[in-house]
Amino acid sequence: MTDCDNLLRRFVDPETQQRFFQDPDGVAGLYQFTSKTSHHVYVAIDPTKTPELEQRGVVVLVTGAGRGIGRVSLPYRETSSMIDMAKEYAVDASAHNEQEVAVYFAKAKAKAVIICARTLSWLEETGTEMYKVNPETEVLMQQVDVTSEKDVKSLFDAANDRYGTVRVAVSNAGRNGEPKLLADSDTESWWNDYETNVKGLYLIAKYFIKNLGEKTGTLVNMSSTNSLSVIPTQSAYGSSKNAANRLIEQLHWGKFSPSTR
Ligand SMILES: NC(=O)c1ccc[n+]([C@@H]2O[C@H](COP(=O)([O-])OP(=O)(O)OC[C@H]3O[C@@H](n4cnc5c(N)ncnc54)[C@H](OP(=O)(O)O)[C@@H]3O)[C@@H](O)[C@H]2O)c1
């Protein structure tokens, strides 16, 4: 039995699913990769408390920074179930802005953070949050569809012209379309998960590596536990995130760019 089989068996067990949704540690318990579970930004990964993590002089790109994980994450509450936390978040998302990807790069004193998504108004809200935590980090907001090669090329051209080479790229924009069984799904919508989660990552990786040249850089892709599980109504999302994992492995171990990690 493979690790994936084990994960699947654990996920389809009704008692496990119940724990998954009621227990704040449910997700970690189901897919435990580390010996310790943390729900807060602890000192070793907090750039405001661990100076070695500061990103001074670094140009960073975060895709999908208008909402969600790119900008704001659910806070952990000792007493809340995942359902309670989601309900709290739905009522007042602005109260939960302690673990944002884009805002953390401002806290880490990056030289510049380029934030992109298709909706400019949401990016403006992210930019405002970033300015509040560190007005010295420059923010460039770009309206970009990551599935468009023209948009992604222009994004890197604009970043280069204004700040120099992007050295950290967080490919976070993602899509989890309709929760339908494959036979009932809309073909275009099903494929759109691949467009965003695979082609989007491919284009970001391609222009990131091209622009790095001989320089070193770090590419981060936001994957999902769904990439390791089999959920009948998530065939597009799960399999596209799995394909994205594989692409990242190819980049990590292959010879596409010796300077990228
Ligand atoms: N939320 C979770 O529980 C969870 C769990 C595991 C993994 N993830 C992964 O984490 C990432 C973020 O998830 P999330 O829940 O924060 O997502 P979200 O709330 O749906 O936000 C997605 C962000 O990506 C942008 N986006 C979507 N399609 C885009 C496109 N074609 N071009 C440019 N930007 C695009 C959206 O803005 P516009 O619509 O304005 O473009 C938005 O800013 C995704 O890759 C997701 O698969 C999420």
The ligand as a Gaussian input file, in Angstrom:
#p B3LYP/6-31G(d) Opt

LIG

0 1
 N       -7.988000      28.057000       0.912000
 C       -7.545000      26.854000       1.192000
 O       -8.017000      26.188000       2.127000
 C       -6.400000      26.275000       0.397000
 C       -5.888000      25.045000       0.794000
 C       -4.810000      24.515000       0.102000
 C       -4.257000      25.192000      -0.960000
 N       -4.786000      26.370000      -1.363000
 C       -4.157000      27.045000      -2.508000
 O       -3.683000      28.294000      -2.062000
 C       -3.800000      29.261000      -3.099000
 C       -4.661000      30.416000      -2.624000
 O       -5.921000      29.902000      -2.262000
 P       -7.070000      30.828000      -1.669000
 O       -8.058000      29.951000      -0.990000
 O       -6.454000      31.948000      -0.943000
 O       -7.751000      31.331000      -3.037000
 P       -8.813000      32.500000      -3.269000
 O       -9.326000      33.041000      -1.991000
 O       -9.780000      31.964000      -4.265000
 O       -7.930000      33.624000      -3.944000
 C       -7.301000      33.353000      -5.149000
 C       -6.477000      34.551000      -5.569000
 O       -5.914000      34.237000      -6.854000
 C       -6.361000      35.193000      -7.809000
 N       -6.544000      34.519000      -9.090000
 C       -7.359000      33.490000      -9.388000
 N       -7.261000      33.174000     -10.681000
 C       -6.335000      34.011000     -11.220000
 C       -5.806000      34.188000     -12.517000
 N       -6.202000      33.444000     -13.554000
 N       -4.882000      35.147000     -12.692000
 C       -4.470000      35.923000     -11.673000
 N       -4.938000      35.810000     -10.417000
 C       -5.871000      34.868000     -10.206000
 C       -7.661000      35.759000      -7.220000
 O       -7.949000      37.084000      -7.639000
 P       -8.823000      37.427000      -8.950000
 O      -10.013000      36.533000      -8.935000
 O       -9.110000      38.876000      -8.761000
 O       -7.912000      37.172000     -10.106000
 C       -7.303000      35.793000      -5.741000
 O       -6.544000      36.942000      -5.438000
 C       -4.405000      28.534000      -4.297000
 O       -3.377000      28.115000      -5.162000
 C       -5.106000      27.353000      -3.653000
 O       -5.243000      26.279000      -4.547000
 C       -5.846000      26.915000      -0.696000

